[in-house]
Amino acid sequence: MGLFDSTKKALKKYKKIALKIEALKEQYQKLSDEELKAQTEIFKTRLKNGETLDDILVEAFATVREASTRVTGMTPFFVQLLGGIAIHNGNIAEMKTGEGKTLTAVMPAYLNALNGQGVHIVTVNEYLARREAEGIIGDLFRFLGLTVGLNLRDLTREEKKAAYACDIMYSTNSELGFDYLRDHMVLYHQDMVAQRGYPYAIIDEVDSILIDEARTPLIISGPAKQTQNLYQQADRFAKSLSDEDYELDVESNTVELTESGINKAENLFGIDNLYDLKHVSLLHHINNALKANYTMHRDKEYLVQDGEVLIIDQFTGRILRGRQFSEGLHQALEAKEGVEVKKETVTVATITYQNFFRMYKKLSGMTGTAKTEEPEFIEIYNMQVIEIPTNKPVIREDAPDYFFVTKEQKLNALVDEVERRHNLGQPILIGTIAVETSEEISMLLRKRRIQHEVLNAKNHEREAEIVAKAGQKYAVTIATNMAGRGTDIKLGEGVAELGGLAVLGSEKHEARRIDNQLRGRSGRQGDPGFSRFYLSAEDELMIRRGGERFKTIIGTLEKAQVTGQPVTSRMISSIITGAQKRSEGINSEIRKSVLKYDDVLRLQREIIYEQRTMVLTTESVEDKVELFINQVVESEIDEFIEPVGRGKFNIKDDSIIQHFESFLLPKGTLDKQHLETLDENGVVEYVKQKAKEALHSKKNDVPIEIYNEFLKVIMLRVIDTYWMRHIDTMQELRQGVRLQSYGQQNPLIIYQKEGKRLFDEMLYNISRDVARYACLGRIQVNVEREAVVKNTSTNQGDSQKPNKPKKVKVHRNQLPWMRR
């Protein structure tokens, strides 16, 4: 069965259901508002009595359909019903721009919220989340008796908790991920915001969130590492290199030192072998400096504003304020640009979007463009892409690409076309990939005195307002790729007669669907429209991925294109599509590799988070502490019991006393004379018994709830301390194993093996420290839980200020770990 058939087969099934929903139209029109609202309780009761969501789907959708007509004045089209059914089935509904995805999502969201577990609707930015939750879509849910929450970055914990408790919650993807990580850093169970877990998510612009953003993990970091100032030194070294000292691979955009470059580094830093594992940190700094100086460009991947290096999102063209490139690359760029180098922070929690969203029991999404990535959606998320037909046929004219030899010829031709159409009054949207291109085009337009708006990373605050006006007569708008995604461009009066909105692309993106996204801005809901891409042999896509065949064609072109006239050629178009497919393949492999590495951490994270949640939710962790004591005694006593023949052992009593009384038991606990009478099993049992006595004796001095709290405080503190150290070690290990690939070893396998060894070691250390502090610690009546890391921040801006948990005080000097 081909991928196309999956759509065909599904639509056949969905159409039958949609016809049943349409058939109820008149019956539901007759209901009064009160009767319509009462349906919600009726459905909830039916679900409690054993019916399934699928059993009530037809009636629930019909209810929303009628309610929408009354509340919003919009009646969902037949195709929106199909999209809603696809989403309810855990698939991706691919619907073209302007087909009303927002309203489509209301039907499956309503249906799935009826079971009381909650539905999360995920958008790409807070503006869109707020627009839906506080606008007419939110009113529609509220009319039907559902509660609607809005999860924003600067809410307090209590406000977030209230949002998560709603039937429907609107949130951005990053906020959901960070909430999950922060929930596993809280000290009291009631402080967790997502009390119901992760039942069902509907992701808007699903390709943007699950594909484009998948390469950037979410990171919560703690106070800075004290890294000596290697950044400036590495930067000076990188800048001093001549061409033969490094090799730049244009296609993969990587840079490596050559033999002469390696020699220079070894001389400068006074070491004999740069690739020795003890120089991992230095090599890492040098690699970052090379990357910053030779593969990253100001105003393309980042810009410098007020002495700060700010990242430009390559997919939306927006500035990502407060976000940093990870693993020290950001600091390398700061050194390159001569601004203050900020301290590198310690990672205390991290997760990728892929692993976060795979935790949902059910996942679905919608977007205008996902079909080209369907194999990845199926493999990683088990979601099919169902292409939903448009409500009215698309009559936009998609003209063949225009091809030029030089960038200059291309931009001049593009601006000529803008001028011609602008004089007629036709609105024009010019799509660019980089901020610098949008500024170049803006300059050319200014020279010709053509009024226009520029929408790029430097002014995205006015984004929605600019996009909304882009369809008016005489409007000329330059936008980086996906800016304004989610806001409709409606045509002004008299624009349809002029041919609708003209979309002109200034180059092609590595991913075809992002070009489709730009095209789809025009020709919504049966409107007329026009699109064309202007390309040149100097475009980055062609330089990086064009291949040999492309270079020979350029020669032929140069001869043909003396006049600067455009060339349209099937052959060139197919080379470009081939280049895009190669790019998509490479990027897909990178995402899968990120996921394979994160899967190692995912299993570890789940074990630790489960342990942590157990500590927060159970009344007493005493049995767990006793288990730790058993493990530790068995493990530590081994070296003092030597086999000396069959069934005979040499038991070193003095060493046992010395060892255990220094780290697990109070001095004078073990009785040497008694020890001497015991065999190899008896010794182990005796030490365990003494340790448990030391533990249980604490119950006599304080009320039981304080004893229980004392053990919980120890467990949380020890788990958090080790886990945070472990994540940081794993980050460093990952950088270290990259070097191993030079030695023909598979770095992932080394990472998995070494990662498991480190994790097992950490689990043992946790049990050892918990047992030790539980047996030796003194309980004060005012024990309190305390966070291991204060002042955390995220790699997408500052963290919220969490509410202070309730306090039960402790004297700092009574806790063993405070004395270190």
C-alpha positions in Angstrom: 0.0 0.0 0.0 1.5 3.3 -1.0 1.4 6.4 1.2 -1.1 8.0 -1.1 -3.5 5.0 -0.6 -3.4 5.6 3.2 -5.1 9.0 2.6 -7.5 7.5 0.0 -8.6 4.7 2.3 -8.9 6.9 5.4 -10.9 9.5 3.5 -13.4 6.9 2.3 -14.0 5.9 5.8 -14.2 9.5 7.2 -16.6 10.6 4.5 -19.2 8.0 5.6 -18.9 9.4 9.2 -19.0 13.0 8.0 -22.2 12.4 6.1 -23.8 11.1 9.3 -22.8 14.3 11.1 -24.2 16.4 8.2 -27.5 14.4 8.4 -28.1 15.6 12.0 -27.9 19.3 11.0 -31.7 20.1 11.1 -32.3 18.1 14.2 -29.6 20.1 16.1 -30.8 23.4 14.7 -34.1 22.9 16.4 -32.4 22.6 19.9 -32.5 25.7 22.1 -29.2 27.0 23.5 -29.9 25.3 26.8 -30.6 21.9 25.2 -27.4 22.2 23.1 -25.3 23.0 26.2 -26.9 20.1 28.0 -25.4 17.6 25.5 -22.1 17.8 27.2 -23.4 16.3 30.4 -25.4 13.7 28.5 -22.2 12.6 26.6 -20.2 12.5 29.9 -22.8 10.2 31.4 -22.8 7.9 28.3 -19.0 7.6 28.6 -19.3 6.7 32.3 -21.8 4.0 31.3 -19.3 2.3 29.1 -19.7 3.9 25.7 -16.5 4.9 23.8 -15.5 8.2 22.3 -16.1 6.6 18.8 -19.6 5.7 19.8 -20.5 9.4 20.5 -18.3 11.0 17.8 -21.1 11.7 15.3 -23.4 13.4 17.9 -20.5 15.3 19.6 -19.2 16.7 16.3 -22.8 17.7 15.3 -23.1 19.5 18.6 -19.9 21.5 18.1 -21.0 22.2 14.5 -24.3 23.8 15.6 -22.7 25.6 18.6 -20.0 27.1 16.3 -22.7 28.5 14.0 -24.3 30.2 17.0 -21.2 31.4 18.8 -18.7 32.2 16.1 -20.9 32.6 13.1 -18.8 30.0 11.3 -20.2 26.6 10.3 -17.5 23.9 9.8 -17.3 22.8 6.1 -17.6 19.1 5.2 -13.8 19.1 4.7 -13.3 20.4 8.2 -15.4 17.5 9.6 -13.0 15.1 7.7 -10.0 16.9 9.2 -11.5 16.7 12.7 -12.1 12.9 12.3 -8.4 12.4 11.1 -7.2 14.3 14.2 -9.4 12.3 16.5 -7.9 9.1 15.1 -4.4 10.2 16.1 -3.2 11.3 12.7 -2.0 14.5 11.0 -4.6 16.4 9.0 -2.8 18.2 6.2 -5.0 21.2 5.3 -4.0 24.0 3.1 -3.6 27.6 4.5 -7.0 29.3 5.0 -9.0 26.1 5.3 -9.8 26.8 9.0 -7.5 24.4 10.9 -8.3 26.3 14.1 -12.0 25.5 14.0 -11.3 22.0 12.7 -9.4 21.2 15.9 -12.3 22.2 18.1 -14.4 19.1 17.3 -11.8 16.4 18.2 -10.7 18.5 21.2 -14.3 18.7 22.5 -14.9 15.0 22.0 -11.6 14.0 23.7 -12.2 16.4 26.7 -15.4 14.6 27.6 -13.6 11.8 29.4 -12.2 14.3 31.9 -8.5 13.7 31.3 -7.8 17.0 29.5 -6.7 18.0 26.0 -3.6 20.0 25.3 -3.7 22.2 22.1 -0.2 23.1 21.2 0.8 26.2 19.1 4.1 27.6 18.0 3.9 30.9 19.9 2.1 32.5 22.9 0.4 35.1 20.7 -1.5 32.3 18.9 -2.3 30.4 22.1 -3.7 33.6 23.7 -5.7 34.5 20.5 -7.5 31.1 20.6 -8.0 30.7 24.3 -9.3 34.2 24.9 -11.1 34.7 21.6 -14.1 33.2 19.9 -12.7 29.7 19.8 -12.4 29.7 23.6 -15.9 31.2 23.8 -17.2 28.2 21.8 -15.7 25.7 24.3 -17.0 27.7 27.2 -20.5 27.9 25.6 -20.5 24.0 25.6 -19.6 24.0 29.3 -15.9 23.1 29.1 -13.2 25.0 31.0 -10.4 26.6 28.9 -6.8 27.2 30.2 -3.9 29.2 28.8 -0.4 28.1 29.8 2.0 31.1 29.4 5.7 31.4 30.4 5.3 33.9 33.1 2.5 32.3 35.1 3.1 31.2 38.7 2.9 27.5 39.6 -0.6 27.9 41.0 -1.8 29.6 37.8 -0.2 26.9 35.7 -1.8 24.2 37.8 -5.2 25.7 37.3 -4.5 25.8 33.5 -3.5 22.1 33.4 -6.6 21.2 35.4 -8.9 22.7 32.6 -10.7 20.5 30.1 -8.8 22.3 27.2 -5.4 23.9 27.6 -3.7 26.0 25.1 0.1 26.1 25.4 3.3 26.5 23.4 5.4 23.4 22.8 8.4 24.7 24.8 6.4 25.6 27.8 4.9 22.1 28.0 8.4 20.6 27.8 9.9 22.9 30.4 6.9 22.3 32.8 7.5 18.6 32.5 11.2 19.0 33.4 10.4 21.5 36.3 7.7 19.1 37.6 10.5 16.6 38.2 12.5 19.1 40.2 9.7 20.1 42.6 10.0 19.2 46.3 6.3 18.6 47.0 3.9 16.6 44.9 1.2 19.3 45.1 3.7 21.6 43.3 3.6 19.5 40.1 1.6 21.4 37.5 0.7 18.5 35.2 -1.2 16.5 37.8 -3.1 14.4 35.2 -0.1 13.5 33.1 -0.1 13.7 29.3 -3.4 12.3 27.9 -3.9 13.8 24.4 -2.3 16.6 22.4 -3.3 18.3 19.2 -0.3 20.0 17.7 -0.9 22.9 15.3 1.9 23.4 12.7 2.9 19.9 13.6 5.8 19.8 11.1 7.3 22.9 12.6 7.2 21.5 16.1 8.0 17.8 15.6 10.4 18.1 12.7 12.0 21.6 12.5 12.4 22.0 16.3 13.3 18.4 16.9 17.1 19.0 16.7 17.1 21.4 19.6 16.7 19.8 23.0 15.0 21.7 25.8 17.6 22.5 28.5 17.2 23.8 32.0 20.5 24.9 33.4 21.9 25.8 36.8 24.6 28.1 38.0 27.7 28.6 35.8 30.7 26.3 35.4 34.0 27.9 36.1 35.6 27.4 32.7 39.0 29.0 32.4 39.1 31.5 29.6 39.8 29.1 26.8 37.2 30.7 24.6 39.3 33.8 23.7 42.4 31.7 23.3 40.7 29.2 21.0 39.2 32.1 19.0 42.6 33.8 18.5 43.9 30.5 17.4 41.1 30.0 14.9 41.5 33.5 13.5 45.3 33.0 13.0 44.9 30.0 10.7 45.7 30.1 7.0 43.7 28.3 4.3 45.9 25.2 4.4 45.4 24.7 8.1 41.7 23.7 7.9 39.3 22.0 5.6 35.8 23.3 5.1 33.2 20.9 3.8 30.6 23.1 2.1 28.0 20.3 1.7 27.9 19.2 5.3 28.8 22.6 6.6 31.6 21.2 8.8 35.2 22.3 9.4 38.2 20.2 10.5 41.9 21.0 11.2 44.4 19.6 8.6 47.7 18.1 9.6 49.4 21.6 9.6 46.5 23.1 11.7 46.9 20.3 14.3 50.6 21.0 14.5 49.9 24.7 15.0 47.5 23.9 17.8 49.9 21.5 19.6 52.7 24.1 19.4 50.5 27.0 20.6 48.9 25.2 23.5 52.2 23.3 24.4 50.8 19.7 24.2 52.0 16.6 22.3 48.8 15.1 21.0 45.6 17.2 20.5 43.5 14.1 20.2 44.4 12.5 23.5 41.3 12.1 25.6 42.8 14.3 28.4 42.6 17.2 26.0 38.9 16.7 25.2 38.0 20.1 26.7 40.6 22.0 24.7 39.7 20.3 21.5 36.1 21.0 22.1 36.9 24.7 22.5 39.0 24.7 19.3 36.2 22.9 17.3 33.7 25.5 18.5 36.0 28.4 17.6 36.4 26.9 14.1 32.7 26.4 13.7 31.9 29.9 14.9 34.5 31.5 12.6 34.1 29.5 9.4 30.6 28.0 9.2 28.4 30.6 11.0 27.6 34.0 9.7 26.4 37.2 11.4 22.9 38.2 10.3 22.2 34.7 9.1 22.4 32.2 12.0 22.7 34.9 14.6 22.8 38.7 15.0 24.6 41.0 17.4 22.5 43.5 19.3 23.5 45.7 22.3 26.6 43.6 22.9 24.6 40.3 22.8 24.7 37.4 20.4 21.1 36.5 19.6 20.0 33.4 17.7 17.9 33.7 14.6 15.5 30.8 14.2 16.3 29.3 10.8 12.7 28.2 10.2 10.8 31.3 11.2 13.4 34.0 10.9 12.5 35.1 14.5 15.0 36.1 17.1 15.1 33.5 19.9 15.6 35.8 22.9 17.1 34.2 25.9 18.0 31.1 24.0 21.6 30.0 23.6 23.4 27.6 21.3 24.4 24.7 23.6 27.7 23.0 24.4 29.7 26.2 24.4 29.1 27.3 20.8 27.3 30.4 22.0 30.4 31.4 24.0 32.6 30.8 21.0 30.4 33.2 18.9 30.7 35.8 21.7 34.5 35.5 21.6 34.4 35.8 17.8 32.3 38.9 17.8 34.3 40.5 20.7 31.4 40.8 23.1 31.4 39.7 26.7 31.8 35.9 27.0 29.1 34.7 29.4 29.8 31.8 31.7 28.8 28.3 30.5 26.1 26.9 32.6 25.6 23.4 34.0 22.7 21.4 32.4 20.4 20.1 35.2 17.5 18.7 33.1 17.0 18.1 29.4 14.6 16.4 26.9 14.0 16.5 23.2 10.6 17.3 21.7 10.5 13.9 20.1 10.7 12.1 23.5 8.5 14.6 25.2 5.6 14.3 22.8 6.0 10.5 22.6 4.9 10.4 26.2 1.3 11.4 25.3 -1.1 8.5 25.3 -2.5 9.9 22.0 -1.0 12.4 19.7 -2.3 14.2 16.6 -1.7 17.3 14.6 -2.5 19.6 11.7 -0.5 21.6 9.2 -0.5 22.8 5.7 2.6 20.8 4.7 3.6 17.4 6.1 3.3 14.9 3.3 6.9 15.2 2.3 8.0 14.1 5.8 5.4 11.3 6.2 7.8 8.4 6.6 9.4 10.2 9.6 6.1 10.9 11.2 5.1 7.2 10.9 8.5 5.9 12.1 8.9 8.2 15.1 5.4 9.1 16.2 3.2 6.5 14.5 1.1 9.2 12.9 -0.1 9.0 9.3 -0.5 12.2 7.2 -4.0 12.4 5.8 -4.4 15.0 3.0 -7.7 16.7 3.4 -9.2 18.2 0.2 -9.8 21.9 0.0 -13.3 23.4 0.5 -13.1 25.2 -2.9 -10.7 24.3 -5.7 -7.3 26.0 -5.6 -7.1 28.4 -8.6 -3.7 30.0 -7.7 -1.3 30.0 -10.6 2.0 28.4 -9.6 4.4 29.6 -12.3 7.6 27.8 -13.2 10.8 28.8 -11.4 12.9 31.6 -12.9 16.6 30.7 -13.0 19.6 33.2 -13.2 23.3 32.7 -13.1 24.1 35.5 -10.5 22.3 36.6 -7.4 22.4 40.2 -8.6 20.5 39.3 -11.8 18.0 37.4 -9.8 17.2 40.2 -7.3 17.0 42.8 -10.0 14.5 40.7 -12.0 12.5 40.1 -8.8 12.3 43.8 -8.0 11.3 44.6 -11.6 8.4 42.2 -11.2 7.4 43.8 -7.9 7.4 47.2 -9.5 5.3 46.0 -12.4 2.7 44.4 -10.2 2.8 47.1 -7.6 1.9 49.8 -10.2 -1.3 47.8 -10.9 -2.1 47.8 -7.2 -1.7 44.1 -6.7 -0.5 43.1 -3.2 2.8 41.2 -3.1 4.5 39.0 -0.5 8.2 38.4 -1.0 9.6 35.3 0.9 13.2 35.2 1.9 15.3 32.7 3.9 17.8 34.9 5.6 17.5 38.3 7.4 20.3 39.7 5.2 18.4 38.9 1.9 15.3 40.6 3.2 17.4 43.7 4.0 19.0 43.6 0.5 15.6 43.5 -1.2 14.3 46.2 1.1 17.2 48.5 0.0 16.5 47.8 -3.7 12.8 48.7 -3.2 13.7 51.9 -1.3 15.8 52.9 -4.3 12.7 52.7 -6.4 10.6 54.4 -3.8 8.3 51.4 -3.4 6.6 51.6 0.1 6.9 48.2 1.9 7.0 46.4 5.2 9.8 44.1 6.3 8.9 41.3 8.6 12.1 39.6 10.0 13.9 38.7 13.2 14.4 42.3 14.0 10.8 43.4 14.2 8.6 40.4 14.8 6.6 42.2 17.6 4.3 43.6 14.9 4.1 40.3 13.1 0.4 39.6 13.1 -0.6 43.2 12.3 1.8 43.3 9.2 0.6 39.9 8.0 -3.0 40.7 8.3 -2.6 43.8 6.1 -0.5 42.1 3.5 -3.5 41.4 1.3 -4.6 45.1 0.9 -4.2 47.0 -2.4 -0.6 48.3 -3.1 0.8 46.3 0.0 4.3 45.0 -0.4 5.5 42.8 2.4 8.9 41.1 2.7 8.9 38.2 5.2 11.4 35.7 6.3 10.2 32.2 5.7 7.5 31.2 8.1 7.0 34.6 9.8 3.3 35.1 10.5 2.5 31.4 10.4 -1.0 30.9 11.7 -2.3 34.4 10.7 -4.5 34.5 7.6 -3.9 36.9 4.8 -7.3 38.1 3.7 -7.7 39.9 0.4 -8.7 43.6 0.4 -11.5 45.1 -1.7 -10.9 44.8 -5.5 -7.7 42.7 -5.1 -9.3 39.5 -6.5 -9.9 41.3 -9.8 -6.1 42.2 -9.9 -5.2 38.5 -9.6 -5.1 38.1 -5.8 -1.9 38.0 -3.7 1.3 37.5 -5.6 3.9 35.4 -3.7 7.5 35.8 -5.0 10.1 33.5 -3.4 13.7 34.8 -3.4 15.3 31.4 -3.1 14.3 27.8 -2.2 14.6 26.3 1.3 16.3 23.0 2.1 12.9 21.5 2.9 10.2 21.5 0.1 7.4 21.9 2.6 8.6 25.3 3.7 8.4 26.5 0.1 4.9 25.0 -0.1 4.1 26.9 3.1 5.1 30.2 1.4 3.1 29.4 -1.8 0.1 28.5 0.3 -0.1 32.0 1.7 -1.9 32.9 -1.6 -5.0 31.4 -3.1 -6.9 30.6 0.1 -10.6 29.5 0.0 -10.8 29.6 -3.8 -9.2 33.1 -4.1 -7.1 33.8 -7.2 -3.4 34.1 -6.6 0.1 33.8 -8.1 3.4 32.3 -7.0 6.9 32.1 -8.5 10.4 31.4 -7.2 13.4 33.3 -8.4 16.6 31.3 -8.1 20.3 31.6 -9.0 23.4 29.5 -9.2 24.7 31.4 -6.2 21.9 30.3 -3.9 23.1 28.4 -0.8 21.0 25.3 -1.6 22.7 25.0 -5.0 26.2 25.6 -3.7 25.8 23.1 -0.9 23.7 20.4 -2.5 23.7 21.0 -6.3 26.3 18.3 -7.1 28.5 17.9 -10.2 25.7 17.7 -12.8 24.6 21.1 -11.7 28.1 22.7 -12.4 28.1 21.6 -16.0 24.6 23.1 -16.6 25.8 26.4 -15.2 28.4 26.6 -18.0 25.7 26.1 -20.6 23.5 28.7 -18.8 26.1 31.4 -18.8 26.4 31.2 -22.6 22.6 31.3 -22.9 22.0 34.1 -20.4 23.9 37.0 -21.8 21.0 39.4 -21.5 20.1 38.5 -17.9 16.8 37.0 -19.1 15.5 34.2 -16.8 15.7 30.6 -17.8 12.9 28.2 -17.0 14.1 24.6 -17.5 12.6 21.3 -16.4 16.1 19.9 -16.0 17.2 22.6 -13.5 13.9 22.3 -11.6 14.5 18.6 -11.2 18.1 19.2 -10.0 16.7 21.6 -7.4 14.1 19.2 -6.2 16.8 16.5 -6.0 19.0 18.9 -3.9 16.0 19.5 -1.6 15.3 15.8 -1.2 19.0 15.2 -0.4 18.8 17.9 2.2 15.6 16.5 3.7 17.3 13.1 3.9 20.4 14.4 5.6 18.3 16.5 8.1 16.1 13.5 8.8 19.2 11.4 9.6 20.5 14.1 12.0 17.2 14.2 13.8 17.2 10.4 14.1 20.7 10.5 15.5 19.7 13.1 18.1 16.9 10.8 19.0 19.1 7.7 19.4 21.4 9.6 21.7 18.5 11.0 23.7 16.9 7.5 24.0 19.9 6.5 26.1 19.1 9.4 28.4 15.3 8.9 28.1 15.4 5.4 29.8 17.6 6.8 32.5 15.4 9.9 33.0 12.3 7.7 33.3 13.8 5.5 36.0 15.0 8.5 38.0 11.8 10.5 37.6 9.7 7.5 38.6 11.8 7.1 41.8 11.5 10.8 42.5 7.7 10.8 42.0 7.5 7.7 44.3 9.3 9.7 47.0 6.9 12.6 46.6 3.7 10.5 46.5 4.2 7.7 49.1 3.6 8.2 52.8 6.8 6.5 53.9 10.0 5.5 52.0 11.4 3.5 55.0 11.2 0.2 53.1 13.1 1.7 50.2 15.9 2.9 52.6 16.1 -0.5 54.1 16.5 -2.0 50.7 19.4 0.4 50.0 21.0 -0.6 53.3 20.8 -4.3 52.3 22.4 -3.6 48.8 25.1 -1.4 50.2 26.1 -3.8 53.0 26.2 -6.8 50.6 28.2 -4.9 48.1 30.7 -3.2 50.5 31.4 -6.2 52.7 32.6 -8.4 49.8 36.2 -7.3 49.9 36.5 -8.3 53.6 35.4 -11.9 53.1 38.0 -13.9 51.1 37.3 -17.5 50.0 40.3 -19.7 51.2 39.2 -23.2 49.9 36.0 -25.0 49.5 33.3 -23.4 51.7 36.0 -21.7 53.9 36.4 -18.0 54.2 38.9 -15.6 55.8 36.7 -12.9 57.5 38.6 -9.7 58.3 36.7 -8.6 61.4 38.9 -5.5 62.2 38.6 -4.2 58.6 34.8 -4.7 58.6 34.5 -2.7 61.8 36.8 0.0 60.6 35.1 0.3 57.2 31.5 0.3 58.3 31.9 2.5 61.4 33.5 5.2 59.3 30.8 5.5 56.7 27.5 3.7 57.7 27.3 3.2 61.4 28.1 5.3 64.5 31.4 4.4 66.3 31.2 1.5 68.7 28.1 -0.1 67.1 29.7 -3.4 66.0 30.8 -5.9 68.7 34.1 -7.6 67.7 33.7 -10.6 70.0 30.2 -11.3 68.5 31.5 -10.8 65.0 34.2 -13.4 65.6 31.6 -16.1 66.3 29.8 -15.5 62.9 30.2 -17.3 59.6 30.3 -15.5 56.2 26.5 -15.2 56.0 26.0 -14.3 59.6 28.4 -11.4 59.3 26.4 -9.9 56.5 23.1 -10.2 58.4 24.6 -8.8 61.6 25.9 -5.6 59.9 22.5 -5.2 58.1 20.7 -5.6 61.4 22.9 -3.1 63.2 22.4 -0.5 60.4 18.6 -1.0 60.5 18.6 -0.6 64.3 20.5 2.7 63.8 17.8 3.8 61.4 14.8 2.6 63.5 16.2 4.1 66.7 15.4 7.5 65.3 11.7 6.8 65.5 11.8 7.0 69.3 12.8 10.6 69.3 10.3 12.3 67.0 6.7 11.9 65.7 6.5 9.4 62.8 5.6 12.1 60.2 8.9 13.9 61.0 10.8 10.6 60.7 9.2 10.0 57.3 9.9 13.5 56.1 13.6 13.2 57.3 14.0 10.1 55.0 12.3 11.8 52.1 14.5 14.9 52.4 17.6 12.7 52.3 16.3 10.8 49.2 15.3 13.8 47.2 18.5 15.6 48.0 20.7 12.7 47.1 18.8 11.7 43.9 18.8 15.3 42.6 22.5 15.9 43.4 23.6 12.8 41.5 21.2 13.1 38.7 22.2 16.6 37.9 25.8 15.7 38.0 25.1 12.7 35.8 23.3 14.8 33.1 26.3 17.1 32.8 28.7 14.1 32.6 26.5 12.6 29.9 26.7 15.9 27.9 30.5 15.8 28.2 30.6 12.1 27.3 28.7 12.8 24.1 31.2 15.4 23.1 34.0 13.0 24.0 32.7 10.1 21.9 32.6 12.2 18.8 36.4 11.9 18.9 36.1 8.2 18.9 34.6 8.1 15.4 38.1 9.0 14.1 39.2 5.6 15.5 36.6 3.8 13.3 34.5 3.0 16.4 30.8 3.7 16.4 30.4 6.7 18.7 26.8 5.8 19.5 27.7 2.3 20.8 30.4 3.7 23.0 27.9 6.3 24.3 25.4 3.6 25.1 27.8 1.3 26.9 29.6 4.0 28.8 26.3 5.7 29.5 25.0 2.5 31.1 28.1 2.1 33.2 27.9 5.7 34.5 24.2 5.3 35.2 24.7 2.0 37.2 27.5 3.6 39.1 25.3 6.6 39.9 22.4 4.4 41.1 24.8 2.6 43.4 26.1 5.9 44.7 22.6 7.1 45.4 21.8 4.0 47.4 25.1 4.3 49.3 24.6 7.9 50.2 20.9 7.5 51.2 21.8 4.5 53.4 24.7 6.5 54.9 22.8 9.7 55.7 19.8 7.8 57.0 21.8 5.8 59.4 24.2 8.5 60.6 22.0 11.7 60.3 20.5 13.4 63.3 16.8 14.4 63.0 15.9 17.9 63.9 12.2 18.6 64.6 12.2 21.1 61.8 13.4 19.2 58.7 12.7 20.9 55.4 13.2 19.9 51.8 15.6 22.1 49.9 16.3 22.4 46.1 19.7 21.3 45.0 19.9 23.9 42.3 18.6 27.4 42.9 18.1 30.1 40.1 17.6 27.7 37.2 17.1 29.1 33.7 16.0 27.6 30.4 17.5 27.7 27.0 14.5 29.6 25.7 14.5 32.5 28.1 14.2 32.9 31.8 12.3 30.3 33.8 9.2 31.3 35.7 9.7 32.3 39.3 8.3 29.2 41.0 6.2 29.6 44.1 7.9 28.9 47.3 6.8 25.5 48.7 5.5 25.2 52.3 8.4 25.1 54.7 9.2 22.8 57.7 12.6 24.2 58.8 16.0 22.5 59.2 19.3 23.7 60.6 21.8 23.7 57.8 24.7 22.4 59.9 22.7 19.2 60.8 22.6 17.9 57.3 25.7 15.9 56.4 25.9 17.2 52.8 26.0 20.8 54.0 29.3 20.2 55.8 31.3 19.3 52.7 
